[in-house]
Amino acid sequence: MSRIEWDRYSEKKFSYGVDRGVLYVGDTAVPWNGLISISEKSSGGEVSPVYYDGYVIRNLAQVSHYQATLSAFFSPEEFDQCEGVIESPYSGFYATNQPRIPFGLSYRTSVSDDSGRVSHRIHLIYDAIVEPPTKDYTTLSSSPEATALTWDIKASSSFALGKQISAQYIFDGTKVEPFITEVFEDHVYGSDKTKPKLPTASDIYNIFEGYWGLDVSLSADQTYYTISGSDVAVYQDGDSYVIRDYSVTDQHDYYVIE
């Protein structure tokens, strides 16, 4: 048992910033440049008191839902259809107030502490839809300024992961090994082998568990063992193969892989 200590070195943490915005529309993923801010605010979640003989014996919280206000200097062209702006039969001529389509979104926030260490959290938003925005156009002046655009976004809790159903999931890089962060970012941002996309429940399982399993089998003549796994867990480096982030211990007459 020990007494609580305050302000220990590297435990004074704070979060800041937003970057690496990505818009997902159908099978397309594009960067959202010029993000200014994302203000998250849940809707619902009201607390209803339960009375018994005139006393509050319990407070029941209703289910809350993700919503946010996104501010940026501009939006990707692919976001037009999410706003209900559809190109007419003529290139460069658009119709507004058309049916809006849902989209996905990801963005990254940063976490640091008094030691200067920096890590990141990646926010994933599923099945979002934007409310019709208000756009103000003002007269020109001698000192023009870039106009910040804002959109109110609501997302339905349609993505199930185990027993959790939510519209927002957060990948916290402070809680996992760097190699898992690397594989997760390859899914979300793409790589030379994969297209960027919002990860499915199956993808998330593979990122945290499925990719890292190894199969060890003894040869028919019992003279050697074969180790196989996913391309993520086992990869070629020159003339040799590397098992990513596994430790191998020599026990003289056998090896332990963990």
C-alpha positions in Angstrom: 0.0 0.0 0.0 1.3 3.5 -0.8 0.0 7.0 -0.5 -1.2 8.8 -3.6 1.4 11.0 -5.2 0.7 14.1 -7.4 2.7 15.6 -10.2 5.1 12.8 -10.7 7.5 13.2 -13.7 6.0 12.2 -17.1 2.4 11.9 -15.6 1.4 15.5 -16.3 -0.3 14.8 -19.6 -2.3 17.0 -21.9 -3.9 16.7 -25.3 -3.7 19.2 -28.2 -4.2 19.7 -31.9 -6.0 17.9 -34.7 -4.5 16.7 -38.0 -4.5 13.9 -40.6 -8.2 14.3 -41.4 -9.4 11.6 -43.9 -12.8 11.5 -45.6 -14.2 8.0 -46.5 -17.0 8.0 -49.1 -17.9 4.5 -50.4 -14.6 2.9 -51.4 -12.9 6.2 -51.8 -10.6 7.7 -49.1 -9.1 11.2 -49.5 -7.2 13.6 -47.2 -9.1 16.4 -45.7 -6.7 19.3 -45.8 -7.2 22.5 -44.0 -8.9 21.2 -40.9 -9.2 23.9 -38.2 -11.1 22.2 -35.4 -13.5 19.4 -34.6 -15.7 20.0 -31.6 -17.2 16.8 -30.3 -20.5 17.0 -28.4 -22.8 14.0 -27.7 -26.5 14.3 -28.1 -28.9 12.6 -25.8 -27.6 11.1 -22.6 -30.0 12.9 -20.4 -30.0 11.8 -16.7 -33.4 10.8 -15.3 -33.7 10.5 -11.5 -35.6 7.6 -10.0 -37.6 8.5 -6.9 -38.6 6.1 -4.1 -40.8 7.5 -1.3 -39.8 11.0 -2.3 -36.0 10.4 -2.4 -33.8 10.0 -5.4 -32.3 6.5 -5.2 -30.7 6.4 -8.6 -29.9 8.4 -11.7 -30.5 6.6 -15.0 -28.5 7.9 -18.0 -30.0 7.6 -21.4 -28.0 6.5 -24.4 -25.9 9.3 -26.1 -25.0 9.7 -29.7 -22.0 11.1 -31.4 -22.2 14.5 -33.0 -19.6 17.2 -33.8 -19.0 20.5 -35.5 -16.2 20.4 -38.0 -14.4 23.6 -39.1 -12.1 23.8 -42.1 -10.9 26.3 -44.7 -12.2 24.0 -47.4 -13.6 20.5 -48.0 -12.6 17.7 -50.4 -14.5 17.6 -53.7 -15.7 14.1 -52.7 -17.6 15.8 -49.8 -19.9 17.6 -52.2 -22.2 14.6 -52.5 -22.3 14.4 -48.7 -23.6 18.0 -48.6 -26.2 17.2 -51.3 -24.3 18.9 -54.1 -24.4 16.8 -57.2 -22.9 17.5 -60.6 -25.5 18.0 -63.4 -25.2 16.3 -66.8 -22.9 19.3 -67.7 -19.4 19.3 -66.2 -18.8 22.1 -63.8 -22.6 22.7 -63.3 -24.0 21.5 -60.0 -27.4 21.1 -58.3 -27.7 21.7 -54.6 -30.2 20.4 -52.0 -30.0 16.9 -53.3 -30.1 13.7 -51.2 -27.1 13.6 -48.9 -25.1 10.4 -48.6 -23.4 9.1 -45.4 -19.6 9.1 -45.0 -16.8 8.0 -42.7 -14.2 10.2 -41.1 -10.9 9.9 -39.2 -8.8 12.5 -37.5 -5.8 12.4 -35.2 -5.2 14.2 -31.9 -1.9 14.4 -30.0 -1.0 13.6 -26.4 2.1 14.8 -24.6 3.5 15.2 -21.1 6.1 17.1 -19.1 8.8 14.8 -20.4 8.2 15.9 -24.0 7.1 12.5 -25.2 4.4 12.7 -27.9 1.9 10.1 -28.9 -1.4 10.1 -30.9 -5.0 9.0 -30.8 -6.8 8.3 -34.0 -10.6 8.9 -34.0 -12.8 6.8 -36.3 -16.3 8.0 -37.2 -18.7 5.6 -38.9 -21.9 6.2 -40.8 -22.0 10.0 -40.4 -24.3 12.5 -42.1 -24.0 16.2 -42.3 -26.7 18.7 -41.6 -27.3 21.4 -44.2 -24.6 24.0 -43.5 -25.0 27.8 -43.4 -22.6 29.6 -45.7 -22.0 33.3 -45.5 -20.5 35.3 -48.3 -19.5 38.9 -47.5 -18.3 41.8 -49.6 -14.7 42.2 -50.6 -12.4 44.5 -48.6 -8.9 45.8 -48.6 -7.9 43.1 -46.1 -9.5 39.8 -47.2 -9.3 36.9 -44.9 -9.8 33.2 -45.5 -13.3 32.1 -44.6 -13.7 29.2 -42.1 -16.5 26.8 -43.1 -18.4 24.8 -40.5 -20.5 21.6 -40.7 -22.6 20.0 -38.0 -22.2 16.2 -38.2 -24.3 13.4 -36.6 -23.4 9.7 -36.7 -25.5 6.7 -35.9 -24.3 4.0 -33.6 -24.2 1.3 -36.3 -20.7 -0.2 -35.9 -20.6 -3.2 -33.6 -17.4 -4.5 -32.1 -18.1 -7.3 -29.6 -20.7 -6.0 -27.2 -20.0 -2.4 -28.0 -22.0 -0.5 -30.6 -20.9 3.0 -31.4 -20.4 5.5 -34.1 -17.0 6.6 -32.8 -14.0 4.5 -31.8 -10.6 5.8 -30.7 -7.3 4.1 -31.3 -4.9 5.1 -28.5 -1.3 4.9 -29.5 -0.2 5.3 -25.9 -1.6 1.9 -25.0 -0.2 -0.4 -27.7 3.1 -1.4 -29.1 4.5 0.7 -32.0 4.2 -2.2 -34.5 0.4 -2.4 -33.9 0.2 1.4 -34.5 2.1 0.9 -37.7 -0.3 -1.8 -39.0 -3.3 0.2 -37.8 -2.2 3.3 -39.7 -1.6 1.2 -42.8 -5.3 0.3 -42.7 -6.5 3.8 -42.1 -4.1 5.8 -44.3 -3.1 3.1 -46.8 0.3 1.7 -47.8 2.1 0.5 -50.9 0.1 -2.8 -50.4 -3.3 -1.7 -49.1 -5.9 0.9 -49.9 -6.9 3.3 -47.1 -10.3 2.5 -45.5 -12.2 2.6 -42.3 -11.3 -0.7 -40.6 -14.1 -3.3 -40.3 -14.6 -5.4 -37.1 -12.7 -8.1 -38.9 -9.8 -5.7 -39.7 -9.6 -4.6 -36.1 -9.5 -8.2 -34.8 -6.6 -8.9 -37.2 -4.8 -5.8 -36.2 -4.8 -6.6 -32.5 -4.8 -10.4 -32.6 -5.3 -12.3 -35.9 -2.1 -11.1 -37.7 0.2 -12.1 -34.9 -0.5 -15.8 -34.6 2.3 -18.2 -35.7 2.0 -21.8 -36.9 4.9 -24.1 -35.9 5.0 -27.5 -37.6 7.5 -30.3 -37.5 8.8 -31.6 -40.8 7.9 -35.1 -42.0 11.4 -36.4 -41.3 11.3 -34.7 -37.9 14.6 -32.8 -38.6 13.4 -29.2 -38.6 10.4 -27.0 -37.8 8.6 -24.6 -40.1 7.3 -21.3 -38.7 4.6 -19.5 -40.8 2.4 -16.5 -40.2 0.9 -13.5 -41.9 3.0 -11.2 -44.0 2.7 -8.7 -41.1 4.1 -11.0 -38.5 6.7 -12.7 -40.6 8.6 -10.7 -43.3 11.6 -11.1 -45.5 14.7 -9.0 -44.8 17.4 -9.8 -47.4 18.2 -13.5 -47.2 16.5 -14.0 -43.9 13.1 -13.9 -42.4 12.1 -11.9 -39.4 9.4 -12.5 -36.8 8.1 -9.1 -35.9 8.3 -8.2 -32.2 8.7 -11.7 -31.0 11.4 -12.7 -28.6 13.3 -16.0 -29.1 15.0 -17.6 -26.2 17.6 -20.4 -26.6 17.0 -23.1 -24.1 20.0 -25.2 -25.3 18.0 -28.1 -26.7 15.0 -26.1 -27.8 13.8 -22.5 -28.5 11.0 -20.5 -26.9 9.1 -18.0 -29.1 6.9 -15.5 -27.3 
